[in-house]
Amino acid sequence: KGVSIGNDAHIGSNNTLDKNVTAGDNLTIGNGTTISQATTLGNNVTIGSIVSIGNNVVIGSGVVIGSNTIIAKSVIIGNNAQIGMNVSIGSSAKIAAGAVVPNGTSIGSKKTFP
């Protein structure tokens, strides 16, 4: 259903990729992750297990997202950002390129990190 994934993808089991999800090359996704509709992922993105990504999210190239993380709708994550495990990111938040979000961090809606 309109899912487009580049070359060399490694996708675990029990994942859901909704319609209009687009991902670049070298995508890695653990198990039990959900990526909602109209989300775009750049090249060389790694997503851990049991991650929930909302609608209309843009994830830049080289991003790493730790397990058990929740990313709400309309979030923008810049290139080469590192999102720790057990992180919660509210809707319409922006994560700067190269940012390092520590494990267990909660970022509110419409906030910018750092």
Secondary structure as the mmCIF struct_conf table of DSSP 4:
data_model
#
loop_
_struct_conf.conf_type_id
_struct_conf.id
_struct_conf.beg_label_comp_id
_struct_conf.beg_label_asym_id
_struct_conf.beg_label_seq_id
_struct_conf.end_label_comp_id
_struct_conf.end_label_asym_id
_struct_conf.end_label_seq_id
STRN STRN1 SER A 4 ILE A 5
BEND BEND1 ASN A 7 ASP A 8
STRN STRN2 HIS A 10 ILE A 11
BEND BEND2 SER A 13 ASN A 14
STRN STRN3 THR A 16 LEU A 17
TURN_TY1_P TURN_TY1_P1 LYS A 19 ASN A 20
STRN STRN4 THR A 22 ALA A 23
BEND BEND3 ASP A 25 ASN A 26
STRN STRN5 THR A 28 ILE A 29
BEND BEND4 ASN A 31 GLY A 32
STRN STRN6 THR A 34 ILE A 35
TURN_TY1_P TURN_TY1_P2 GLN A 37 ALA A 38
STRN STRN7 THR A 40 LEU A 41
BEND BEND5 ASN A 43 ASN A 44
STRN STRN8 THR A 46 ILE A 47
BEND BEND6 SER A 49 ILE A 50
STRN STRN9 SER A 52 ILE A 53
TURN_TY1_P TURN_TY1_P3 ASN A 55 ASN A 56
STRN STRN10 VAL A 58 ILE A 59
TURN_TY1_P TURN_TY1_P4 SER A 61 GLY A 62
STRN STRN11 VAL A 64 ILE A 65
BEND BEND7 SER A 67 ASN A 68
STRN STRN12 ILE A 70 ILE A 71
TURN_TY1_P TURN_TY1_P5 LYS A 73 SER A 74
STRN STRN13 ILE A 76 ILE A 77
TURN_TY1_P TURN_TY1_P6 ASN A 79 ASN A 80
STRN STRN14 GLN A 82 ILE A 83
TURN_TY1_P TURN_TY1_P7 MET A 85 ASN A 86
STRN STRN15 SER A 88 ILE A 89
TURN_TY1_P TURN_TY1_P8 SER A 91 SER A 92
STRN STRN16 LYS A 94 ILE A 95
TURN_TY1_P TURN_TY1_P9 ALA A 97 GLY A 98
STRN STRN17 VAL A 100 VAL A 101
TURN_TY1_P TURN_TY1_P10 ASN A 103 GLY A 104
STRN STRN18 SER A 106 ILE A 107
TURN_TY1_P TURN_TY1_P11 SER A 109 LYS A 110
STRN STRN19 THR A 112 PHE A 113
#
